[in-house]
């Protein structure tokens, strides 16, 4: 809920910035677009696994994302795209001490293909946007356990494919792009929440001002 609240706050700030701007609205008619039609986003980010998951005791959590997203600008204010994302969410813990120390880790691998849409709120050099998308998420899980005695076990489980969606907000400045997203997938086959937040940063090719 904290991540979702943060995303809603970012959306609110972007809308307020647009309302206070003296820049002409992005949706105002014009004889020619100010921006090139095609662009491709390339971003990496930090992913936050759900705090409600019981995987590996939830004592250590971390995640990363990699995103490739081509876009076509329908107008200067609207861009449609296809988000291709890979995400790795890791959980782990240790227990015991000395020769009795043991630990386990679980890495959830998620890759997705989601049609997306972004709505730009300004036409200047700084362009806040809100948007989102929906599509197919494929999940798999790798688990590793071991102890100070050297015993270990490794296993991979495919958790199948499912439908999911994400809202997002962010901004572009020049060819720099930053965004916050919250991916909603529901629960996996083990009953753990698969939802995750992602904060992405990167740049895009094309799509700049004419």
N, C-alpha and C positions, 0 to 999 in steps of 0.2 A: 504493500500500500504506500510506503514512503516513496518508492520509485515512481509510482503512478502519480502521486501528488506532485512530485518534482516536475514530471513531464507536463502536467496540467498547468503548473506555475509558469513554465517556460512558454507554453502556448499563450497564456494570458499576457505575459510581458511582451511577446511579439505583437499581439493585437494592439496593446496600448501604444507601443512604439509606432505602429502604423497610423493610429488615430491622431497622434501628436505631431506626425511628420508634416512638413510643408511641401514635401515632394508630391508631384501629381500622382494620383492613384494608378496602380499598375494596370487596372482594367479599363482605363480611359481609352477611347478610340484613337487610333493613330493610323497614318497612311502606310507606315512601315515599322516593322518590329525593331526594337532597339537591340535585341540579342539574337545571336545565331541559334538556329533551330535545334541542332544536335549537340549533345554533350555526353560524356562518360565520367561517372564518379568512381574514384578509387580511394577507399578509406579503410582504416584499421581502427580497432577500438577495444575498450575494456568492457567486459560483460559481467554482470552481477547475478549469480544464481539465486534462486528463491530461498528465503530464510526458513521457509516451512518444510523444505526437503529434509528427509531423514537419511539421505545417502551418506555413508561413512561417518556418521555422527555429526556432520555439519560443523566441525571445529575449524577447518581450514577451507576457504572458498576463494576461487578466483576464476577468471574466464577471459577469453579473447575472441575478437571477431575479425573477419576479413570480408570486405564488401566490394563487389563490382556491380555498377548500376548504370546502364545506358538510359538516356532520357531523350524525349522529343518534346520540344516546346510547342504546344498547341497554340498558345498565345504567350506574350511576355509574362503573364500572370499565372499560367497553368502549364505544368510539365508532367507528362505521363512517362512511366519507365518500367523496367523489370529489374527488381532487386535480386541479385544472386549472392547469398551470404553463407559463409561457413562460420560456425561458432563452436568453441570448445569450453565446456563448463566443468571445473574440477572441484572435487570435494576430498577431504582427507582428515585423518586423525591418528593419534598415537595413544597408547595406554601402557601402563606398567612402568618399570624402571629397571636399570641394570640389565642383567641377563634375561630378565623377563619382559623386556620391551617388545611390543608388537605394534603394527600399524596397518592401515589399509587406505586405499585411495580409489576413487571412482571418477572417470572422465566421461562425460556425456558429450558426444559429438553430434551436432545438429547442422544440417545444411538445408537451405530453403530456396524456393523460386517463387517470388511474389510480384505480381503486377502492382505498380504503385502510382501515386499521384501526389504532386506537391502544389500548393497554392502560395504564390509569392505576394508579400504584402507591401513591397516597395519596389521602385524601379531604379533606385540610385546605386551607388557603389556598395552600400551595405543593404543586403536583401534578406530579411527574416522570412521564414516560411513555416507553414504547417501542412501536415499531410498524413499519409499512411498507406497501407496496402494489405493485401491478403493473398494467401496461396498455400502451397504444400510444403510442409516441414518433414524431413526425414531424420530419424533419430537412431542412434546406436550408443551402447555403453560399454566401456572397458573398465574392468575392476582388477586391482592388484592388491594382494595382501602378503605380509611377511613378518618375520620376527627376528630377534637378535640371534636365534639359533640357525638362521639361514634358510628356513623353510619359506616358500612363497608359492602363491597360486595366481594365475592370470586367466582371465576369461573375457570373451566378447559376446555381447548379446545385442541383436538387432531389435529395436523397439518399434519398427515399422514407420509408416507415414501417416500424417494427420493434417487436417486443415487448421490454419492459424491466421492471426492477423496482428497488425501493429499500428498504433498511432505514433506520430513523431512530430518534433519541432526542432528548428535550428536556424542557421543563417549561413549565407554565403557572402564573402567579401573578396573581390577580385576573382581568383580561381581557387580560393581557400574555402573549405566547407566543414562545418561542424554540426552534429545533430545528436539528439537524444531520442531513443526509441524504447517502447515497452512491448515485447513480444508475448502474445497470449496464445498458449497452446493447450492449456488444461493440464491434466495429469497423464503420466506415462503408464506403461503396463504394470509397473510396480506400485502405482498409487502415489508417486512423488510428483509434486508440481513441476512442470516443465517451463513455466513462464520465466522470462529473464529480461532484465533491462540492459541496454547497451548504449555506450557513449562513444561516438565515432568521430574521427578527425582525419582529414585528408585533403584532396584537391580534385579538380575535374579538368578534363581535356575538352576543348571546344566550348560552345555555349556562351562565350563572352560577348561583350558589346561589339556591335558592328563598327 
